[in-house]
Amino acid sequence: MKRNRKEQILSILAENLRGILERETPDFETLEEIRLREEQPLGIRQGGRERLLEHRVTGAELRETLEYISGYSLYAYENEMRQGFLTVEGGHRVGIAGKIIPQDGAVKNFQYISSVNIRISHEIPGCADRLFPAVLEEGKLCHTLIISPPGRGKTTLLRDMVRQISDGNRWVQGQNVGVVDERSEIGGCFQGVPQNRLGSRTDILDNCPKAEGMMMLIRAMAPRVVAVDEVGTKQDLEALGYAMHCGATLLATVHGTSLEEIRAKPLFSSLVKGQEFGRYIVLDARGATGKIEGIYDRQGEPVCI
């Protein structure tokens, strides 16, 4: 039986920290982050507010937590650790920081881990409902770019769009979706199995570089829709263009605060000027998480929802 969110989180914390968290955080459904820094106050983020508790995290508590997170084998997670995070049951993402071991200009592994940030995975089924009438043209899904600052809900929104397109809804028939999940945030895979609901027609490449993954999906899985999170490199943009011209519809996210900001970025200017994306969804940088500031068509004109 799948454990609930509270059980999942408590199971990866040092025993002493479990009691503290239960006392300080009775509602685990609104918990967003737990930060452990050696010899620093235990931090929690809940309901958009961050608190530093009186308890200072000890080295022993940090090591015990890492043992639970890794199943007593950090070596087994070496590939994930090179990217600075691990994914645990429930799709929760554990970021790590400390002293690295460099090799040929890249990160080989961590020698010491002094900080842990547990980001709690939250699904909001239905959060994309109101978008679908606005991202269709003549009944066909548009190439769509979601623009948002970090932590404003773009991945949650993308995830629900993927789920609904995969399963089908009142606006679109269910169709094959390919997801490239480079940082395990969309599907939240744990031991290869997505912990988040991505629909019955979705294939996922977990922990795979975006550019390479998009090419692999197009060639091998023939998806009707390809979804990627946080594009930003020249290789990402080249792969997006390739997928678009191979007949797949693209759903992507990018860090930004406005369409004007994205248009001004050299890497994105050609795609925006070429009107490759049919829709731009901009999330509000100041309002509630997930609040939509506006939806714009390929010419940058507002679309009513």
C-alpha positions, 0 to 999 in steps of 0.5 A: 500500500502506498504511504501517505505524504506524512509517512513518506516524509517522516520515514526519511528524517532522523528520528529526533527530527520526526518528533520536532516536525510533527509538533511544529507542522501538524498539517503536512498537506501544506508543507513545501520544504524542509531544510537541514543545514549542519549546526544551523536551525531546522527550516520549514516552508509552509503556505508560502512562509519560511520559518527557522525553528529553535532546534539546530541540526546536528551532524549526526542527524544529517547523516542519519537522514541521508542514510534513510534517504538513500536506503543506507547506500549513497553509492547507489544514487551516485548518478543522481547526486552528481546533479545535486539531488535525489528523488524519494518515494512520493516524488519528493526531491531532495537537494544536497550541497556540500564539498564536491569531488571535481573531475575534468571540470565536472562534478564526480561526486560529493565528499561531504554533504552539509545541507539537505533541502527536501522539496515536498511534491504536490499534485493539483489535479484539475489546475489546468482545466481552464487553460484548455479552451485557450490553448486550442486552435480549431480543436488542435493543441498549440505548441505552448510555452509556460513562462514563470519565475522559479517556484510559481507552479509551472511544473505543477501546471505542466504536469496536469496538462500532460495528465489530461492530454494523455487520458483525454478530457472534454477538449482533447482526445487522449493521445500519446505523450512523451516526457523528458524529465531531466531533473525528475520533477514532472514525474518524480520517478522513484526506482524508475516508477513515476510517483506523480500521475502523468496519464495512461498514454505517457512515456517518460525518460527520467534523469535524461538530458532534455535535448537528447531525450526529445530526439530519442522520444521522437525517433523511438516512441512517436509521441503526439505531444512532447513535454519538457521542463525548464528549457534554456540551452542552445541544444534544448532550443535546437531539439525543440525546433526538431520536434516541432518540425517532426509533427509533435506538439511541444509543451515546455516551460522556461524561467521568466517574468513576461513574454517581453523578457523571453522575446529579448533573450537571444536564444528564444528570439528566433522562436518567438519572432518566427511564431513557432509557439502558438500560445504563451502562458505567463504565471504571475510573479507576485500573486498566489502560486499558479496564478495566471497573469495572461495567455498570449497567442503567437503574435503576442495578443491576449487570449481570453479564458 
